[in-house]
Structures are given as C-alpha cells and as structure tokens.
C-alpha cells in the first residue's frame, strides 16, 4: 500500500482526494519537484527545494515551507513506504477556488501533495552498466517560460511522445535559430575533444539540479573542461559524445540521434570520468 502526503495528512493513496476545482487540475497551475533517494539518502534535496520555492515565488503562490519541514515530509514518506530506492514527488498547486477563472484568486490555501515511487538502483560509473539512449530531434514548440518547473507539462509530453513513437527514449530540442535548448525531460550536453558544452540557461531551459551539481563537481575537480554557451544542433553531427541528464537518469550517454550514430556508437571515456565524479559527490548536496 502506497502512503502519500496530502495537506498535512499521511494516508493511503487510494483515499487521497483533491477537489475537481483545484487549479492544478484545471490549469496546471502549480510547481513540482522530483527528488531521488537511495536507501534513505536524498540526492540534491536542498537545491531541489530552493528551486521549488523560487518557482512558487515566480508564479505568486503564497507558501513558504522551510527545508527541514520538506525534509521531514520526505523522510516520513520514505519510512512509511518501506525505504529502499525511491523517487519523491512533491507537488504544490495554487489550490481550489469556487469558480474557474484565469486570474489568480485570493485567500485560497495551496494544495500540497507528495508521494513516493520505486526507482532503479543508483547508476554506477561503469560502461557496461550504463543505459545508452537513442533519441530523436525536433523544433522546440513549448512556451517561453521553460525555466519554471510547472505542472503544466503538455508541451514536454508531446515532445517526449515524438521520440517515443519513433522508438526512442528522448527528444532533443532546438529553437528557431538552430540552437539546442534541452530535451523533453532532460538537459543536454555535447562533448568534443574532451570539452563538455551545455546550453546557457535562459527562459528556454529548465535549470536542472543534476546539471547544476554536475557542472559544479566537474569545475571543482578541474580534470574535465566545461563550457556554458550557445550550442547549435549542427554540433550534434560531429560530437564525440552526447549526454542527457536528469535527477532520475543522472548522466545518460546518447549513442544515436535520428538514426545516426554518435561518435563511435559506444559509451565514451569522458562520460565514464564524469559519472565517476558525480557518483563520488552527489550526496554532498
């Protein structure tokens, strides 16, 4: 039985009830985070919660829960659901109003919902244990505030489906200028001559927590050069390696794009070095 958190209560998932007038349901008017945990150890919890608070502030949801309170909710959910390797989904919507109206209503309480789900064991830095990805590409047709981790994910879902329907596990996105933005559910990296390049953050991209941690870890170590810059879709053709990253995937090697092999078609040495460093430091956050 899965135990969830809803507005201060822990209860079986099948007993959880949210109003059909909730603006999260009607408008996708909310913010969410997904935090991985392995045997009770959370990965990137503080930056995840900081990003959630930033998102709430950005869209004007009046809620502030300090990190220790969020951590307590997460620990209770892990404990009540048997521990192990779990993803923790935390969702805050603006709440339920008495009418459907586009303007933000006043004096309604946000809806806070959280649950856990099983995830695979923590990725390891080993080429034969990596999950190589094949991906598609498509022009990024989403809205212009992708920096907000909104629950309104239809654009991302449609882009993900573009790749999925073609037998791939992701879709790399580019804007009208031929610049890579991100993937449907990941950040993206292009590696050439040992240098890791990833698109600069702006309103077209989500500031991924794994991305932030990875870049900081690589820069502190200094053995792998990192660039944040404009990365064009044409650079995919000559890349030695391509990666995608997310909280659930960590750093995932891409070996084929639109049917064309990346590099020599195998998991690369730079990926191995980067994943080794990430594994060593991911619980530091």
Secondary structure, 3 states (H helix, E strand, C coil): CCEEEECCEEEEHHHCCCCCCEHHHHHCCEEEEEEEEECCEECCHHHHHHHHHHHHHHCCCCCCCCHHHHHHHHHHHHHHCCCCEEEEEEEEECCECCCCCCCCCCCCCCEEEEEEEECCCCCCCCHHHCCCEEEEEEECCCCCCCCCCECCCHHHHHHHHHHHCCCCCEEEEECCCCEEEEECCCEEEEEECCEEEEECCCCCCCCCHHHHHHHHHHHHHCCCEEEEECCEHHHHHHCCEEEEEECCCEEEEEEEECCEECCCCCCCHHHHHHHHHHHHHHHHC
